[in-house]
Amino acid sequence: MKRESVIGRANVDDTPELEAYYRALEGEALGALWNVANEIEPWYPQPKSVPVLWKWRRIEPLVRRAPELVSAEKAARRVVMLVNPGRKEWSAAAGLLYTGVQIMNPGEFTSAHRHQASALRFIMEGRGAYTVVDGERLALCPRDLVLTPNGTWHDHGIDAGGTQCVWQDGLDIPMMNALDANFFEVHPDVLQKPAPLSRENWSKPYSPVFKYSWDESYEALKKSTTHSVFDGAVYQYSNPVTGGPIMPTIGAQLQLLKPKEQTKAHRHTGSAIYQVAKGRGWSVIGGQRFEWEEKDIFALPSWAPHSHGNSSASEDAVLFSFNDFPAMRALALYREEETK
Ligand code: GTQ
């Protein structure tokens, strides 16, 4: 038991009599709250997730090896997961967010499926990648963002004339499992037949825009008038119908740090996973300094103080990230404060 000598906190001495009592409780599927109260009601969030940086130059050879070892068909989705050492049992990269790097060769495809989890992909490299979302075929280029929102049918592939493609998947799989609300279905056909999707009277709980091209998003980021002392210039990927987040549980943004720009530190509830879209720099997360460059991926656990900086004196740095803030806000759990 984690004892605390503070009024209002549990502070009970073990005695032989109490220990016998605890065993009797356990036998009836009962327990004494005061043995766990200080742990299950922490003063502030105590994430099991730790800050992690996955350097692309270290993970790339392992990602490239996957297609040599397992077919896209047998794997169903051939993905190398990024697993937070503190969240292995949840297959989470941070908090209740999952991320992985998917690799596909020209002519390969995944069969069509849908799930309760909301998903997005940030393309890392290659030519000829496409995703079909609810019948709509979207051609993808590096740094494009594509959504496969909760409940939409999707299959992905690479045109026969394309090149090997790599992208980052981001999903809320651990959140759906934590809420015991996950579902998965395979489509009756292996691949969807492309069909136009009507967007009239759009009332779905996610953006009717499924693809956010890099060129347009980057232009909008450079023109962004939203500048945060904690994030730099920000471009929020948004649902044009509501002005709100792209999906009910997952949000995404780009942030631009000018040459040598350094942000102030803050912390907030909610987790985020970053990918370096451009440039090089550093982030200090929970007191640990991480040096990053293009295609590196890093995890920000909830409530960890963090700040970012651009190391270059001449080039912009751009970070793509996705987060669970929409879920946190929907549940009125979002909090934020400046830190040192
Ligand atoms: O493509 O829908 O990385 O369902 C993990 C689970 C990708 C997907 C992942 C998935 C997908």
Boltz pocket constraint, residues with backbone or C-beta under 6 A from the ligand:
constraints:
  - pocket:
      binder: B
      contacts: [[A, 77], [A, 79], [A, 99], [A, 100], [A, 102], [A, 115], [A, 119], [A, 169], [A, 171]]
      max_distance: 6.0
